[in-house]
Amino acid sequence: MNERPTRRNPEMEKYVEIRPVVVDGSPDAHNVILKVTNQHFTIGPFASDTKEEAEWVRDMLCVALARIAADTHQ
């Protein structure tokens, strides 16, 4: 995959993955996955309609993860 880094927190991308998924009516659908060690969690109940939308979700999740990490170090 040719993914672009997040706008503000690329160091958090190691915890987030984008995977294509088969969805009727959405040929470019993708899921965003939170991955921590051997655990994987799909973000949201529905797939993003496009990879671009999934990348935006990934970017915002990376920002949120960075905020959590910063808060735990205060």
Secondary structure as UniProt FT lines:
FT   HELIX           10..15
FT   STRAND          16..20
FT   TURN            24..25
FT   TURN            27..28
FT   STRAND          30..36
FT   TURN            37..38
FT   STRAND          39..42
FT   HELIX           51..72
//
